[in-house]
Amino acid sequence: MGEFQHTLDDKGRLTIPVKFREGLGSPFVMTRGLDRCLFVYPMSEWESLENKLKALPLTRADARSFVRFFFSGATECELDKQGRVLIPATLRDYARLERDCVVLGVSNRVEIWSESEWRSYSDQAAESFAEIAEKLVDLSL
């Protein structure tokens, strides 16, 4: 859980917040996410997701397309001694990462966003947050 601001260095490396490092383990998997962000999964979560996606029907064009897009962007990553990960250029381009980034903890994964993309998405989502919650989740205790 949480939201952290970090800066991408000139070599395309991003510091992963200390809070997320242990949970991600090493190695971990980074791929294209939805909404123009990157998804980062611990290996155990990646394997579980991979099994679910393998079960999608090969005869469905939309399933083939999604699986192809999702897996083709995936890369196994490790942190360096300073807790940084090198984000491949193809993934930086996809997520429009330039300098200022936002790193989010989202349940079973970490998301990496361009700060401007995150602000735009977050502002838009905030407007309909209550309506979405009513449709999807009972937040009462």
BELCOR-V931678 format. One record per residue. N is the residue number from 1. RES is the residue in one letter. PSI is psi in whole degrees, -180 to 180 (* if undefined). NEAR is the number of other C-alpha atoms within 10 Angstrom. D_FIRST is the distance of its C-alpha to the first C-alpha in whole Angstrom. Layout:
N RES PSI NEAR D_FIRST
N RES PSI NEAR D_FIRST
This chain:
1 M 154 13 0
2 G 165 12 4
3 E 128 14 7
4 F 139 14 10
5 Q 132 16 14
6 H 166 18 16
7 T 133 17 19
8 L 131 20 21
9 D 177 14 24
10 D -20 9 27
11 K 1 10 27
12 G 22 17 24
13 R 144 17 22
14 L 134 23 18
15 T 127 20 16
16 I 129 21 13
17 P 142 18 11
18 V -39 9 12
19 K -29 12 9
20 F -18 16 9
21 R -47 15 12
22 E -43 10 13
23 G -33 14 11
24 L -36 22 13
25 G -168 14 16
26 S 125 14 19
27 P 174 14 20
28 F 174 19 18
29 V 136 21 18
30 M 138 28 18
31 T 175 24 19
32 R 133 24 20
33 G -172 20 17
34 L 159 11 18
35 D 27 11 19
36 R 33 19 20
37 C 176 23 16
38 L 142 27 16
39 F 137 21 14
40 V 123 27 13
41 Y 139 23 14
42 P 153 20 14
43 M -40 17 18
44 S -41 14 18
45 E -39 16 16
46 W -45 17 18
47 E -39 13 21
48 S -46 10 20
49 L -42 12 20
50 E -42 14 23
51 N -40 11 25
52 K -43 10 24
53 L -32 16 25
54 K -27 12 28
55 A -9 9 29
56 L 147 14 29
57 P 124 11 33
58 L -19 12 34
59 T -12 8 37
60 R 122 9 35
61 A -40 10 35
62 D -37 12 31
63 A -46 16 30
64 R -43 16 31
65 S -47 11 30
66 F -49 13 27
67 V -44 16 27
68 R -49 11 29
69 F -45 14 27
70 F -49 17 23
71 F -34 14 25
72 S -24 11 27
73 G -6 16 24
74 A 141 18 23
75 T 142 16 23
76 E 133 13 22
77 C 159 16 21
78 E 154 16 21
79 L 146 19 19
80 D -176 11 22
81 K -21 7 23
82 Q 5 9 21
83 G 23 14 18
84 R 152 18 19
85 V 138 18 19
86 L 118 17 22
87 I 120 20 21
88 P 148 17 24
89 A -39 12 26
90 T -38 12 26
91 L -36 20 23
92 R -43 20 23
93 D -46 12 25
94 Y -47 15 24
95 A 3 20 21
96 R 38 18 23
97 L 125 25 21
98 E -65 16 24
99 R -64 14 22
100 D 125 15 20
101 C 159 22 16
102 V 131 20 13
103 V 123 25 10
104 L 143 22 7
105 G 120 17 4
106 V 87 13 6
107 S -105 8 7
108 N 10 15 9
109 R 168 20 9
110 V 143 23 9
111 E 143 20 10
112 I 124 28 13
113 W 149 26 15
114 S 138 25 18
115 E -42 20 17
116 S -39 15 20
117 E -42 18 19
118 W -46 19 16
119 R -45 13 18
120 S -49 11 20
121 Y -47 14 18
122 S -43 12 16
123 D -43 12 19
124 Q -44 11 20
125 A -35 12 18
126 A -33 11 18
127 E -31 10 21
128 S 14 10 21
129 F -49 12 18
130 A -42 10 20
131 E -42 10 22
132 I -44 12 20
133 A -42 11 18
134 E -37 10 22
135 K -32 8 23
136 L -35 8 20
137 V 140 8 18
138 D 106 8 20
139 L 2 7 17
140 S 149 4 20
141 L * 3 20
